[in-house]
Amino acid sequence: MSPRVALVLVSHSAQVADGTAQIAGQMAPDVLLLPAGGIDGDIGTSVDLVMESVERGLAECDDATGGVVVLTDLGSAVLTTDLVLEMVEPDRVRVPQAPFVEGAVSAAVAAQQGGDLTAVEAAALEAGSQYAAARPAQDAAASADGAVNATVTLRNPLGLHARTAAQVARAVADSGLTITVDGVDGSSVLALMALGATGGRELTLSASGDGAAAAVESLVALIDSGFGEV
């Protein structure tokens, strides 16, 4: 399924908008990411540029449950976006009060996974709390009854950086199961990155439900492969 939601990244700096789009694009290669930063090569925000980006996003994500999520960096970027909202379909555009980079990353991954407008907006809003919520590994004994557990060692030197964390998160989301990695939500890129797990660290995976054993086995294989970096 193609992503149903596009992201428009409104920053006062073209470089910041472009860079954030590049980071998010590493984790969500199929999502339409539209940087709308700067004004006439200088610092500021442009109604025309934001309008152009929003209109393109709406045109390319015309599913009934699709649309555009706009992330903004500073207060006046919100004002610029509000002016644009007066001239487009407001029910198909969301402007969550979310952290700019973290929100863009989390929203992009949700869109890549096929989330609708509401799901992608929620992912952006939860980004800050997800990053802060990373916890140390749980003991196997604390796992829920019937859980399937496994351990695997990170073989790639950089471990769970942005791109590899996104691969793990997508695999977990595709499984349809709740899978934890060292006690954090395996479908959350930000929570995985917040573990600070580098090469040589052993990770504990835990899942439950129908197909848990196969899902954990597949995830172990992905991590043990070194993500193509070894």
Sequence and secondary structure as in RCSB ss.txt:
>XXXX:A:sequence
MSPRVALVLVSHSAQVADGTAQIAGQMAPDVLLLPAGGIDGDIGTSVDLVMESVERGLAECDDATGGVVVLTDLG
SAVLTTDLVLEMVEPDRVRVPQAPFVEGAVSAAVAAQQGGDLTAVEAAALEAGSQYAAARPAQDAAASADGAVNA
TVTLRNPLGLHARTAAQVARAVADSGLTITVDGVDGSSVLALMALGATGGRELTLSASGDGAAAAVESLVALIDS
GFGEV
>XXXX:A:secstr
   SEEEEEEES HHHHHHHHHHHHHH TTS EEEEE BTTBSS  HHHHHHHHHHHHHH  STT EEEEEESSH
HHHHHHHHHHTTS GGGEE     HHHHHHHHHHHHHTT  HHHHHHHHHHHHHHHHT      GGGS TT EEE
EEE  STT S HHHHHHHHHHHHHHTS EEETTEETT HHHHHHT   TT EEEEEE STTHHHHHHHHHHHHHT
GGG  
